Amino acid sequence: MKIIILGTAYPYRGGLSAFNERIAYEFQNQGHEVEIYTFTHQYPDFLFPGKTQYSTEPAPEGLKIVRKVHSYNPFNWFKVGREIKRKNPDLMITKFWLPFMAPCFGTIARIVRRNKHTRLVSILDNVIPHEHRIGDKAFVRYFIRPTDGFVAMSKSVLADLRLFTTDKPAVFSPHPLYDHYGERLSREEALSLLKLSPDNRYVLFFGFIRGYKGLDLLLEAFADSRLKEDGVNLIVAGEFYGDPEPYLKQIKDLQIEDRVVLCTDFIPDSEVNRYFSAADIVAQPYKTATQSGVTQIAFHFEKPMLVTNVGGLPEIVPDGKIGYVVEPDSQQIADALHRFFSEKKQAEFEQNIVEEKKKYAWPRFIEAILEACRS
């Protein structure tokens, strides 16, 4: 097929780009012709609290990435829509994660579908965003209306979609593995690269730091004396998307400065394997969630996980088999971490992950997209 992916890609950084580029590679591996239409302007400054939107890594090889989309210029939406319409692709895939993008994506979709050939499928990160804004529901309805089918990456997102449409085809397929971050390093090599002591054990909190991700709960859990006695330290690896001061104050007030390693710049793709290879367990103490790419990076590196019982997280982390599912409560987080280290569960969980991660292969996800397309 001739396929166009509409969404984030290089030179933009982060999980959205990584996902779209990885799915393009998979389609190409299966013999399809793929282009990615990405942004010249992705976010206005008020919607992007990080330091920069752009990658410092080399461009991905072997992908055709076209930079033509301006997310907040309506004149551009009509131009891009007409261009894609003329190209007459068999399938256009849109990665949807934020209602702000709905007017842009929805307008382009309306124009493309006029060729009466292209099927329009959306991969849904979220339908209802973590951080609500006025107009979200109207924007989401505008985006959904011209789209032919959907792939939801968690059951909670699928349920959210059904609040807006009950008749359009939609399938659930969990987030596939993020397997492009290189090989797992030895613990010794990873700790050496990060200049960390091999005498300690490490919990990893990875990714952009936003309020809903519950880092404050994890910091509070680290004040538990049992974790100090277990020799457990916390690595926080990711950029603050908001004011860092409340977290820095909390670390000081809890007197855990010597047990928290702050690596709060954006972590480039080439260094991600250092952090996951150094960690004994990956913690996602989210207060709300749909699904998370961090979970799928942990699967790739075969690392046990602690997740909270929110959104789609418990769907893919079987409690007591490859990690723990707890409520978003600092005491439950501390109890589970202490249990993990005191009962020496790492080897058992890692062995179970080897089999469990087979569920999240990319060919399975591609088949879900094609099912939504055929429907």
ZINOR-V893789 format. One record per pair of residues at least 4 apart in sequence whose C-alpha atoms are under 8 Angstrom apart, sorted by the first residue. I is the first residue (numbers start at 0). J is the second residue. Records with the same first field share a line. If there is no record, write none. Layout:
BEGIN
I->J + J
END
This chain:
BEGIN
0->31 + 32 + 88 + 89 + 90
1->31 + 32 + 33 + 88 + 89 + 90
2->31 + 32 + 33 + 34 + 88 + 89 + 90 + 91 + 92
3->33 + 34 + 35 + 36 + 88 + 90 + 91 + 92
4->19 + 23 + 33 + 34 + 35 + 36 + 91 + 92 + 93 + 94
5->35 + 36 + 37 + 91 + 92 + 93 + 94 + 104
6->15 + 16 + 19 + 35 + 36 + 37 + 38 + 93 + 94 + 95
7->11 + 15 + 16 + 19 + 36 + 37 + 38 + 41
8->12 + 15 + 16 + 17 + 19 + 20 + 35 + 37 + 38 + 64
9->16 + 37 + 53 + 54 + 58 + 59 + 64
10->53 + 54 + 58
11->16 + 52 + 53 + 54
12->16 + 17 + 52 + 53 + 54
13->17
14->18 + 292
15->19
16->20
17->21
18->22 + 177
19->23 + 35 + 94
20->24 + 59 + 62
21->25 + 179
22->26 + 361 + 365
23->27 + 33 + 34 + 35 + 62
24->28 + 62
25->29 + 361 + 362 + 365
26->30 + 31 + 32 + 33 + 365
27->31 + 32 + 33
33->62 + 63
34->62 + 63 + 64 + 65
35->62 + 63 + 64 + 65
36->64 + 65 + 66 + 67 + 68
37->64 + 65 + 66 + 67 + 68
38->66 + 67 + 68 + 69 + 70
39->66 + 67 + 68 + 69
40->68 + 69 + 70 + 71
41->68 + 69 + 70
42->46 + 47 + 70 + 71
43->47 + 71
44->48
47->52
48->240 + 241
49->238 + 239 + 240 + 241
54->267
55->267
56->267 + 268 + 269
67->79
68->75 + 76 + 79
69->75 + 76
70->76 + 100 + 103
71->103
72->76
73->77 + 103
74->78
75->79
76->80 + 103 + 104 + 106 + 107
77->81 + 106 + 107 + 110
78->82
79->83 + 107
80->84 + 106 + 107 + 108 + 109 + 110 + 111
81->85 + 107 + 110 + 111
82->86
83->87 + 88 + 111
84->88 + 110 + 111 + 112 + 113 + 114
85->114
87->114 + 116 + 117
88->116 + 117
89->116 + 117 + 118
90->117 + 118 + 119 + 120 + 372
91->117 + 118 + 119 + 120
92->119 + 120 + 121 + 122
93->104 + 119 + 120 + 121 + 122
94->121 + 122 + 123 + 124
95->100 + 101 + 121 + 122 + 123 + 124 + 125 + 126
96->100 + 123 + 124 + 125 + 126 + 128
97->101 + 125 + 126 + 128
98->126 + 127 + 128 + 135 + 136 + 138 + 139
99->135 + 138
100->104
101->105 + 138 + 139 + 141 + 142
102->106 + 138 + 141 + 142
103->107
104->108 + 142
105->109 + 141 + 142 + 143 + 144 + 145
106->110 + 142
107->111
108->112 + 119 + 145 + 146
109->113 + 145
111->117
112->116 + 117 + 118 + 119 + 145
118->147 + 372
119->145 + 146 + 147 + 148 + 372
120->146 + 147 + 148 + 149 + 150 + 368 + 371 + 372
121->146 + 148 + 149 + 150
122->149 + 150 + 151 + 152
123->149 + 150 + 151 + 152 + 156
124->151 + 152 + 156 + 289 + 290
125->156 + 289
126->139 + 156 + 159 + 160
127->131 + 135 + 136 + 156 + 159
129->211 + 287 + 288
131->135
134->138
135->139
136->140
137->141
138->142
139->143
140->144 + 163
141->145
142->146
143->163 + 164
147->167 + 168 + 372
148->167 + 168 + 169 + 371 + 372 + 374
149->167 + 168 + 169 + 170 + 368 + 371
150->169 + 170 + 171 + 172 + 367 + 368 + 371
151->156 + 157 + 169 + 170 + 171 + 172 + 173
152->156 + 157 + 171 + 172 + 173 + 174 + 289 + 290
153->157 + 171 + 172 + 173 + 174 + 289 + 290 + 310 + 311 + 314
154->158 + 171 + 310 + 311
155->159 + 289 + 310 + 311
156->160 + 289
157->161 + 169 + 170 + 171
158->162
159->163
160->164
161->165
168->371 + 374
169->371
170->367 + 370 + 371
171->367
172->364 + 367
173->315 + 359 + 364
174->290 + 291 + 292 + 295 + 359 + 364
175->295 + 359 + 360 + 361 + 364
176->295 + 296 + 298 + 299 + 356 + 359 + 360 + 361
177->292 + 295 + 296 + 299
178->296 + 299
180->268 + 269 + 271 + 272
181->269 + 272
182->272 + 300
183->272 + 273 + 275 + 276 + 300
184->188 + 189 + 272 + 273 + 276
185->189 + 276 + 277
186->190 + 276 + 277 + 278
187->191 + 197 + 277
188->192
189->193 + 272 + 273 + 274 + 276 + 277
190->194 + 195 + 196 + 197 + 273 + 277
191->195 + 196
192->273
193->273 + 274
198->230
199->230 + 231 + 232
200->229 + 230 + 231 + 232 + 278 + 279
201->231 + 232 + 233 + 234 + 277 + 278 + 279 + 280
202->231 + 232 + 233 + 234 + 278 + 279 + 280 + 281 + 282
203->233 + 234 + 235 + 236 + 274 + 275 + 278 + 279 + 280 + 281 + 282
204->214 + 233 + 234 + 235 + 236 + 281 + 282 + 283
205->235 + 236 + 237 + 281 + 293
206->236 + 237 + 238 + 293
207->237 + 238 + 239 + 240 + 265
208->212 + 214 + 237 + 238 + 239 + 240 + 241
209->213 + 239 + 240 + 241
210->214
211->285 + 286 + 287 + 288
212->283 + 284 + 285 + 286 + 287
213->217 + 283 + 284 + 285 + 286 + 327
214->218 + 284 + 285
215->219 + 246 + 249
216->220 + 284 + 327 + 328 + 329 + 332
217->221 + 284 + 329 + 332 + 333
218->222 + 249 + 250
219->223 + 253 + 329
220->329 + 330 + 332 + 333
221->226 + 227 + 233 + 255 + 333
222->226 + 227 + 253 + 254 + 255
223->227 + 333
224->228
225->229 + 337
226->230 + 231 + 333 + 336 + 337
227->231 + 232
229->337 + 340 + 341
231->258
232->258 + 259 + 260
233->258 + 259 + 260
234->259 + 260 + 261 + 262
235->259 + 260 + 261 + 262 + 263
236->261 + 262 + 263 + 264 + 265 + 266 + 274
237->262 + 263 + 264 + 265 + 266
238->262 + 263 + 264 + 265 + 266
239->243 + 263 + 264
243->247
244->248
245->249
246->250
247->251
248->252
249->253
250->254 + 255 + 256 + 259
251->255 + 256
255->259
266->270 + 271
267->271
270->274
271->275
272->276 + 300
273->277
274->278
275->281 + 297 + 300 + 302
276->300
278->302
279->302 + 303 + 345
280->302 + 303 + 304 + 305 + 345
281->297 + 302 + 303 + 304 + 305
282->304 + 305 + 306
283->304 + 305 + 306 + 307
284->305 + 306 + 307 + 327 + 332
285->306 + 307 + 309 + 327
286->307 + 309 + 327
287->309 + 310
288->309 + 310 + 311 + 312
289->309 + 310 + 311 + 312
290->310 + 311 + 312
291->295 + 312
292->296
293->297
294->298 + 304
295->299
296->300
297->301 + 302 + 303 + 304
298->302 + 303 + 352 + 356
299->356
301->349 + 352 + 353
302->348 + 349 + 352
303->321 + 322 + 345 + 348 + 349 + 352
304->316 + 321 + 322 + 323
305->322 + 323 + 324 + 325 + 332 + 335 + 336
306->312 + 313 + 316 + 322 + 323 + 324 + 325
307->312 + 313 + 324 + 325 + 326 + 327
308->312 + 313 + 324 + 325 + 326 + 327
309->313 + 326
311->315
312->316
313->317 + 318 + 324
316->320 + 321 + 322 + 323 + 324
317->321 + 322 + 323 + 324
318->322 + 323 + 324
319->323
320->348 + 351
321->347 + 348 + 349 + 351 + 352
322->348
323->335
325->331 + 332 + 335
326->331 + 332
327->331 + 332
328->332
329->333
330->334
331->335
332->336
333->337
334->338
335->339
336->340
337->341
338->342 + 343
339->343 + 344 + 345
340->344 + 345
344->348
345->349
346->350
347->351
348->352
349->353
350->354
351->355
352->356
353->357
356->360
358->363
359->363 + 364
360->364
361->365
362->366
363->367
364->368
365->369
366->370
367->371
368->372
369->373
370->374
END
